[in-house]
Amino acid sequence: MGESRVRECARPECTRIFVDRSRGGKRQWCGMEECGNRIKAANYRSRKSRLTATGV
């Protein structure tokens, strides 16, 4: 029973903690508005630049 739902944001520059109230309990960021969006956008840019570099 007692897995803690208090988490630290996965974005390295963020120092916030939050209570994960998601159904699966796998939330990674304090909020999509700032941290989640920044990480997802950075991942997208990284994937896109790799595809462009390989000529795909």
Biopython code that builds the backbone (N, CA, C, O; Angstrom):
import numpy as np
from Bio.PDB.StructureBuilder import StructureBuilder

atoms = [
    (1, "MET", "N", (0.815, -1.170, 0.000)),
    (1, "MET", "CA", (0.000, 0.000, 0.000)),
    (1, "MET", "C", (0.861, 1.236, 0.000)),
    (1, "MET", "O", (0.393, 1.938, -0.897)),
    (2, "GLY", "N", (1.689, 1.741, 0.447)),
    (2, "GLY", "CA", (2.188, 3.068, 0.689)),
    (2, "GLY", "C", (3.206, 3.666, -0.241)),
    (2, "GLY", "O", (4.143, 4.319, 0.217)),
    (3, "GLU", "N", (3.054, 3.463, -1.558)),
    (3, "GLU", "CA", (3.987, 4.156, -2.453)),
    (3, "GLU", "C", (3.651, 5.641, -2.458)),
    (3, "GLU", "O", (2.504, 6.035, -2.669)),
    (4, "SER", "N", (4.663, 6.445, -2.225)),
    (4, "SER", "CA", (4.456, 7.888, -2.159)),
    (4, "SER", "C", (4.200, 8.459, -3.542)),
    (4, "SER", "O", (4.864, 8.088, -4.509)),
    (5, "ARG", "N", (3.247, 9.351, -3.630)),
    (5, "ARG", "CA", (2.936, 10.013, -4.894)),
    (5, "ARG", "C", (3.542, 11.414, -4.945)),
    (5, "ARG", "O", (3.275, 12.171, -5.878)),
    (6, "VAL", "N", (4.340, 11.755, -3.965)),
    (6, "VAL", "CA", (5.053, 13.026, -3.991)),
    (6, "VAL", "C", (6.289, 12.819, -4.853)),
    (6, "VAL", "O", (7.115, 11.953, -4.566)),
    (7, "ARG", "N", (6.413, 13.614, -5.912)),
    (7, "ARG", "CA", (7.492, 13.428, -6.873)),
    (7, "ARG", "C", (8.249, 14.736, -7.098)),
    (7, "ARG", "O", (7.754, 15.824, -6.801)),
    (8, "GLU", "N", (9.440, 14.598, -7.621)),
    (8, "GLU", "CA", (10.228, 15.748, -8.042)),
    (8, "GLU", "C", (10.139, 15.815, -9.567)),
    (8, "GLU", "O", (10.183, 14.787, -10.243)),
    (9, "CYS", "N", (10.015, 17.018, -10.099)),
    (9, "CYS", "CA", (9.900, 17.202, -11.542)),
    (9, "CYS", "C", (11.120, 16.612, -12.244)),
    (9, "CYS", "O", (12.245, 16.743, -11.762)),
    (10, "ALA", "N", (10.890, 15.954, -13.397)),
    (10, "ALA", "CA", (11.968, 15.296, -14.143)),
    (10, "ALA", "C", (12.814, 16.270, -14.960)),
    (10, "ALA", "O", (13.875, 15.892, -15.457)),
    (11, "ARG", "N", (12.367, 17.503, -15.106)),
    (11, "ARG", "CA", (13.163, 18.496, -15.848)),
    (11, "ARG", "C", (14.315, 18.951, -14.961)),
    (11, "ARG", "O", (14.075, 19.477, -13.874)),
    (12, "PRO", "N", (15.550, 18.763, -15.392)),
    (12, "PRO", "CA", (16.714, 19.052, -14.541)),
    (12, "PRO", "C", (16.758, 20.488, -14.011)),
    (12, "PRO", "O", (17.239, 20.720, -12.902)),
    (13, "GLU", "N", (16.264, 21.447, -14.788)),
    (13, "GLU", "CA", (16.317, 22.841, -14.360)),
    (13, "GLU", "C", (15.217, 23.202, -13.365)),
    (13, "GLU", "O", (15.275, 24.267, -12.750)),
    (14, "CYS", "N", (14.233, 22.353, -13.195)),
    (14, "CYS", "CA", (13.102, 22.630, -12.315)),
    (14, "CYS", "C", (13.365, 22.073, -10.915)),
    (14, "CYS", "O", (13.928, 20.989, -10.761)),
    (15, "THR", "N", (12.957, 22.817, -9.918)),
    (15, "THR", "CA", (13.154, 22.373, -8.535)),
    (15, "THR", "C", (11.832, 22.082, -7.834)),
    (15, "THR", "O", (11.811, 21.889, -6.618)),
    (16, "ARG", "N", (10.738, 22.048, -8.573)),
    (16, "ARG", "CA", (9.416, 21.848, -7.969)),
    (16, "ARG", "C", (9.169, 20.386, -7.611)),
    (16, "ARG", "O", (9.722, 19.470, -8.219)),
    (17, "ILE", "N", (8.334, 20.206, -6.621)),
    (17, "ILE", "CA", (7.804, 18.888, -6.301)),
    (17, "ILE", "C", (6.294, 18.958, -6.498)),
    (17, "ILE", "O", (5.711, 20.042, -6.467)),
    (18, "PHE", "N", (5.673, 17.823, -6.697)),
    (18, "PHE", "CA", (4.232, 17.790, -6.938)),
    (18, "PHE", "C", (3.665, 16.473, -6.445)),
    (18, "PHE", "O", (4.397, 15.510, -6.217)),
    (19, "VAL", "N", (2.356, 16.445, -6.284)),
    (19, "VAL", "CA", (1.657, 15.217, -5.919)),
    (19, "VAL", "C", (1.104, 14.629, -7.211)),
    (19, "VAL", "O", (0.313, 15.271, -7.902)),
    (20, "ASP", "N", (1.514, 13.423, -7.532)),
    (20, "ASP", "CA", (1.079, 12.746, -8.751)),
    (20, "ASP", "C", (-0.294, 12.139, -8.509)),
    (20, "ASP", "O", (-0.428, 11.124, -7.826)),
    (21, "ARG", "N", (-1.303, 12.772, -9.074)),
    (21, "ARG", "CA", (-2.671, 12.277, -8.923)),
    (21, "ARG", "C", (-3.166, 11.612, -10.205)),
    (21, "ARG", "O", (-4.363, 11.379, -10.373)),
    (22, "SER", "N", (-2.225, 11.309, -11.112)),
    (22, "SER", "CA", (-2.618, 10.658, -12.362)),
    (22, "SER", "C", (-3.085, 9.232, -12.086)),
    (22, "SER", "O", (-2.704, 8.627, -11.084)),
    (23, "ARG", "N", (-3.896, 8.714, -12.968)),
    (23, "ARG", "CA", (-4.463, 7.380, -12.777)),
    (23, "ARG", "C", (-3.378, 6.313, -12.647)),
    (23, "ARG", "O", (-3.438, 5.477, -11.746)),
    (24, "GLY", "N", (-2.397, 6.334, -13.528)),
    (24, "GLY", "CA", (-1.345, 5.315, -13.509)),
    (24, "GLY", "C", (-0.214, 5.619, -12.542)),
    (24, "GLY", "O", (0.602, 4.745, -12.249)),
    (25, "GLY", "N", (-0.154, 6.853, -12.041)),
    (25, "GLY", "CA", (0.901, 7.226, -11.106)),
    (25, "GLY", "C", (2.266, 7.352, -11.743)),
    (25, "GLY", "O", (3.283, 7.124, -11.087)),
    (26, "LYS", "N", (2.303, 7.720, -13.039)),
    (26, "LYS", "CA", (3.576, 7.790, -13.749)),
    (26, "LYS", "C", (3.891, 9.189, -14.259)),
    (26, "LYS", "O", (4.707, 9.342, -15.168)),
    (27, "ARG", "N", (3.275, 10.188, -13.705)),
    (27, "ARG", "CA", (3.521, 11.558, -14.149)),
    (27, "ARG", "C", (4.967, 11.936, -13.864)),
    (27, "ARG", "O", (5.512, 11.573, -12.821)),
    (28, "GLN", "N", (5.596, 12.667, -14.791)),
    (28, "GLN", "CA", (7.005, 13.004, -14.659)),
    (28, "GLN", "C", (7.257, 14.470, -14.374)),
    (28, "GLN", "O", (8.263, 14.816, -13.755)),
    (29, "TRP", "N", (6.350, 15.345, -14.820)),
    (29, "TRP", "CA", (6.606, 16.785, -14.722)),
    (29, "TRP", "C", (5.605, 17.451, -13.812)),
    (29, "TRP", "O", (4.489, 16.965, -13.622)),
    (30, "CYS", "N", (6.019, 18.569, -13.253)),
    (30, "CYS", "CA", (5.140, 19.321, -12.367)),
    (30, "CYS", "C", (3.932, 19.854, -13.136)),
    (30, "CYS", "O", (2.851, 20.000, -12.565)),
    (31, "GLY", "N", (4.104, 20.143, -14.416)),
    (31, "GLY", "CA", (3.001, 20.618, -15.244)),
    (31, "GLY", "C", (3.374, 20.619, -16.706)),
    (31, "GLY", "O", (4.538, 20.827, -17.050)),
    (32, "MET", "N", (2.401, 20.389, -17.577)),
    (32, "MET", "CA", (2.660, 20.394, -19.014)),
    (32, "MET", "C", (2.890, 21.797, -19.537)),
    (32, "MET", "O", (3.620, 21.972, -20.512)),
    (33, "GLU", "N", (2.289, 22.799, -18.918)),
    (33, "GLU", "CA", (2.382, 24.160, -19.423)),
    (33, "GLU", "C", (3.821, 24.617, -19.564)),
    (33, "GLU", "O", (4.167, 25.299, -20.529)),
    (34, "GLU", "N", (4.643, 24.256, -18.632)),
    (34, "GLU", "CA", (6.032, 24.717, -18.678)),
    (34, "GLU", "C", (6.995, 23.552, -18.873)),
    (34, "GLU", "O", (7.587, 23.422, -19.945)),
    (35, "CYS", "N", (7.160, 22.729, -17.895)),
    (35, "CYS", "CA", (8.205, 21.691, -17.920)),
    (35, "CYS", "C", (7.931, 20.596, -18.942)),
    (35, "CYS", "O", (8.812, 20.281, -19.742)),
    (36, "GLY", "N", (6.755, 20.013, -18.941)),
    (36, "GLY", "CA", (6.449, 18.934, -19.871)),
    (36, "GLY", "C", (6.555, 19.392, -21.302)),
    (36, "GLY", "O", (7.108, 18.681, -22.141)),
    (37, "ASN", "N", (6.033, 20.569, -21.598)),
    (37, "ASN", "CA", (6.087, 21.094, -22.955)),
    (37, "ASN", "C", (7.527, 21.340, -23.394)),
    (37, "ASN", "O", (7.883, 21.034, -24.532)),
    (38, "ARG", "N", (8.352, 21.880, -22.518)),
    (38, "ARG", "CA", (9.749, 22.150, -22.872)),
    (38, "ARG", "C", (10.506, 20.859, -23.172)),
    (38, "ARG", "O", (11.267, 20.799, -24.138)),
    (39, "ILE", "N", (10.308, 19.840, -22.365)),
    (39, "ILE", "CA", (11.009, 18.568, -22.569)),
    (39, "ILE", "C", (10.530, 17.905, -23.858)),
    (39, "ILE", "O", (11.341, 17.425, -24.650)),
    (40, "LYS", "N", (9.210, 17.878, -24.070)),
    (40, "LYS", "CA", (8.686, 17.260, -25.281)),
    (40, "LYS", "C", (9.140, 18.009, -26.532)),
    (40, "LYS", "O", (9.467, 17.381, -27.539)),
    (41, "ALA", "N", (9.164, 19.332, -26.482)),
    (41, "ALA", "CA", (9.618, 20.119, -27.634)),
    (41, "ALA", "C", (11.100, 19.872, -27.911)),
    (41, "ALA", "O", (11.498, 19.755, -29.069)),
    (42, "ALA", "N", (11.915, 19.791, -26.867)),
    (42, "ALA", "CA", (13.345, 19.528, -27.042)),
    (42, "ALA", "C", (13.564, 18.138, -27.642)),
    (42, "ALA", "O", (14.412, 17.970, -28.518)),
    (43, "ASN", "N", (12.819, 17.159, -27.184)),
    (43, "ASN", "CA", (12.929, 15.806, -27.742)),
    (43, "ASN", "C", (12.529, 15.788, -29.210)),
    (43, "ASN", "O", (13.175, 15.127, -30.023)),
    (44, "TYR", "N", (11.469, 16.508, -29.554)),
    (44, "TYR", "CA", (11.022, 16.593, -30.942)),
    (44, "TYR", "C", (12.095, 17.224, -31.828)),
    (44, "TYR", "O", (12.409, 16.703, -32.898)),
    (45, "ARG", "N", (12.655, 18.346, -31.378)),
    (45, "ARG", "CA", (13.709, 19.012, -32.153)),
    (45, "ARG", "C", (14.913, 18.104, -32.335)),
    (45, "ARG", "O", (15.523, 18.089, -33.404)),
    (46, "SER", "N", (15.258, 17.352, -31.309)),
    (46, "SER", "CA", (16.390, 16.429, -31.387)),
    (46, "SER", "C", (16.121, 15.330, -32.421)),
    (46, "SER", "O", (16.984, 15.025, -33.244)),
    (47, "ARG", "N", (14.928, 14.738, -32.377)),
    (47, "ARG", "CA", (14.571, 13.695, -33.338)),
    (47, "ARG", "C", (14.563, 14.254, -34.757)),
    (47, "ARG", "O", (15.069, 13.621, -35.684)),
    (48, "LYS", "N", (13.993, 15.427, -34.919)),
    (48, "LYS", "CA", (13.896, 16.037, -36.242)),
    (48, "LYS", "C", (15.282, 16.355, -36.815)),
    (48, "LYS", "O", (15.521, 16.154, -38.005)),
    (49, "SER", "N", (16.188, 16.849, -35.975)),
    (49, "SER", "CA", (17.533, 17.169, -36.469)),
    (49, "SER", "C", (18.314, 15.893, -36.819)),
    (49, "SER", "O", (19.106, 15.895, -37.761)),
    (50, "ARG", "N", (18.099, 14.819, -36.077)),
    (50, "ARG", "CA", (18.746, 13.548, -36.409)),
    (50, "ARG", "C", (18.240, 13.002, -37.736)),
    (50, "ARG", "O", (19.022, 12.493, -38.539)),
    (51, "LEU", "N", (16.944, 13.103, -37.968)),
    (51, "LEU", "CA", (16.369, 12.630, -39.236)),
    (51, "LEU", "C", (16.886, 13.465, -40.408)),
    (51, "LEU", "O", (17.179, 12.929, -41.476)),
    (52, "THR", "N", (16.994, 14.762, -40.207)),
    (52, "THR", "CA", (17.497, 15.649, -41.257)),
    (52, "THR", "C", (18.972, 15.352, -41.545)),
    (52, "THR", "O", (19.395, 15.358, -42.701)),
    (53, "ALA", "N", (19.747, 15.096, -40.497)),
    (53, "ALA", "CA", (21.173, 14.819, -40.665)),
    (53, "ALA", "C", (21.422, 13.501, -41.402)),
    (53, "ALA", "O", (22.410, 13.371, -42.125)),
    (54, "THR", "N", (20.530, 12.528, -41.219)),
    (54, "THR", "CA", (20.715, 11.236, -41.873)),
    (54, "THR", "C", (20.098, 11.195, -43.261)),
    (54, "THR", "O", (20.271, 10.225, -44.000)),
    (55, "GLY", "N", (19.370, 12.266, -43.615)),
    (55, "GLY", "CA", (18.785, 12.353, -44.957)),
    (55, "GLY", "C", (17.491, 11.605, -45.120)),
    (55, "GLY", "O", (17.099, 11.302, -46.247)),
    (56, "VAL", "N", (16.813, 11.297, -44.040)),
    (56, "VAL", "CA", (15.542, 10.556, -44.119)),
    (56, "VAL", "C", (14.407, 11.526, -44.299)),
    (56, "VAL", "O", (13.251, 11.113, -44.388)),
]
sb = StructureBuilder()
sb.init_structure("model")
sb.init_model(0)
sb.init_chain("A")
sb.init_seg("    ")
for serial, (resi, resn, name, xyz) in enumerate(atoms, 1):
    if name == "N":
        sb.init_residue(resn, " ", resi, " ")
    sb.init_atom(name, np.array(xyz, "f"), 0.0, 1.0, " ", f" {name:<3s}", serial, name[0])
structure = sb.get_structure()
